[in-house]
Amino acid sequence: MNKLTEIVAPAASAVKIPALLFEMIRSFVVLADTLNLSHAVKQLESTRQTVRRHISQLEELMGAALFEVDERRYQLTERGIEVLPEAIDILARGKIWVQGNTRHVGGLLRLEHEAPNGWNFYQQQQPLTQIWDGESDMLREVFAAWVNSKGELEHLNFQMMRPYVLVYRDSPNGWICIELGQESFYTKWWGWKNARSSIGRPLGQFPGGPEFEAMLNAPFREVQANGGVRLDEVVTQIPREEGEQPIPLAYKRLLLASRFPDGSFALIAAIDRSRHISIAGLDQTTLDVMPPDAIVAF
């Protein structure tokens, strides 16, 4: 039996996955957003019976209630709150996959999104050897400090690199930026005044919106789950000022699992400009029109 057969043909004792699982998850996400069955039915273009059945089937499969209903008013349970971010992510990633915008190249994940307005976003996971073999001294120093600090955000060994990184915390609304280094790539690009407005803002409200959030969420979740490190290269277009035309930009992003003093998970993101593009299907011409002043001074 090959690997694909093993995945598609579950063992007799395995949970039987409903054929309409995607629609069931969609019903859950929309009802969680509206907390009103009538509004959810209208948005889904479905029926009350169908949405109720979808929620009931999900609750049976998960072995826990997702909603509490009091006089027709819906509220998420604690379990519902916990599983909602992943459900939103599944829908977003499903949309990206069915459009042919996600695939693996050399065993590493490649994502792309090209919007009708001309905005685009390409992201490809890179081997960790690029940390040592690549062009960025800053990424090497951040990684070394992370190792020496044993992943503790407030460790003395990491303090010299704090000005160069962003720190994220997970929340029911997704990943939230809680710290923005004054010497970070993001600050150098937007300027300190504009960059500070991103603190406390959910990832989906950053430039690019929900599609951007979906593409970033998978790497973030991977690092959260394995407690390790991930390196991605990104080529996209980002304006320098609100309302300005987007400018082509290529950068490498190093994600590192970390811990706050109370032991809760913290995600460190170190970003440095790319001078060589290694994303499959893209070439070096993108670099020709990138501004020269968006380099992290290190």
WOLINFEN-V233953 format. One record per backbone hydrogen bond with DSSP energy under -1.0 kcal/mol. CO is the residue of the C=O (numbers start at 1). NH is the residue of the N-H. If there is no record, write none. Layout:
co:CO nh:NH
co:CO nh:NH
This chain:
co:2 nh:6
co:3 nh:7
co:4 nh:8
co:5 nh:9
co:11 nh:14
co:18 nh:21
co:20 nh:24
co:21 nh:25
co:22 nh:26
co:23 nh:27
co:24 nh:28
co:25 nh:29
co:26 nh:30
co:27 nh:31
co:28 nh:32
co:29 nh:33
co:30 nh:34
co:31 nh:35
co:35 nh:74
co:36 nh:40
co:37 nh:41
co:38 nh:42
co:39 nh:43
co:40 nh:44
co:41 nh:45
co:41 nh:46
co:47 nh:51
co:48 nh:52
co:49 nh:53
co:50 nh:54
co:51 nh:55
co:52 nh:56
co:53 nh:57
co:54 nh:58
co:55 nh:59
co:56 nh:60
co:57 nh:61
co:58 nh:62
co:59 nh:63
co:59 nh:64
co:66 nh:77
co:68 nh:75
co:70 nh:73
co:73 nh:70
co:75 nh:68
co:77 nh:81
co:78 nh:82
co:79 nh:83
co:80 nh:84
co:83 nh:87
co:84 nh:88
co:85 nh:89
co:86 nh:90
co:87 nh:91
co:88 nh:92
co:89 nh:93
co:90 nh:94
co:91 nh:95
co:92 nh:96
co:93 nh:97
co:94 nh:98
co:95 nh:99
co:96 nh:101
co:97 nh:100
co:101 nh:112
co:103 nh:110
co:105 nh:108
co:108 nh:105
co:109 nh:125
co:110 nh:103
co:111 nh:123
co:113 nh:121
co:115 nh:118
co:119 nh:115
co:121 nh:113
co:122 nh:235
co:123 nh:111
co:124 nh:233
co:127 nh:130
co:128 nh:131
co:129 nh:133
co:130 nh:134
co:136 nh:140
co:137 nh:141
co:138 nh:142
co:139 nh:143
co:140 nh:144
co:141 nh:145
co:142 nh:146
co:143 nh:147
co:144 nh:148
co:145 nh:149
co:146 nh:151
co:147 nh:150
co:149 nh:152
co:151 nh:259
co:152 nh:155
co:155 nh:158
co:158 nh:161
co:161 nh:164
co:162 nh:165
co:163 nh:183
co:165 nh:181
co:166 nh:269
co:167 nh:178
co:167 nh:179
co:168 nh:267
co:169 nh:176
co:171 nh:174
co:175 nh:203
co:176 nh:169
co:177 nh:200
co:179 nh:167
co:181 nh:184
co:184 nh:188
co:185 nh:189
co:186 nh:190
co:187 nh:191
co:191 nh:195
co:192 nh:196
co:195 nh:198
co:196 nh:199
co:198 nh:201
co:201 nh:177
co:202 nh:205
co:203 nh:206
co:206 nh:209
co:209 nh:213
co:210 nh:214
co:211 nh:215
co:212 nh:216
co:213 nh:217
co:214 nh:218
co:216 nh:220
co:217 nh:221
co:218 nh:222
co:219 nh:223
co:220 nh:224
co:221 nh:225
co:222 nh:226
co:223 nh:227
co:228 nh:257
co:230 nh:255
co:231 nh:126
co:232 nh:253
co:233 nh:124
co:234 nh:251
co:235 nh:122
co:236 nh:249
co:238 nh:247
co:241 nh:244
co:247 nh:238
co:249 nh:236
co:250 nh:274
co:251 nh:234
co:252 nh:272
co:253 nh:232
co:254 nh:270
co:255 nh:230
co:256 nh:268
co:258 nh:266
co:259 nh:153
co:260 nh:263
co:264 nh:260
co:266 nh:258
co:267 nh:168
co:268 nh:256
co:269 nh:166
co:270 nh:254
co:272 nh:252
co:279 nh:282
co:284 nh:287
co:287 nh:290
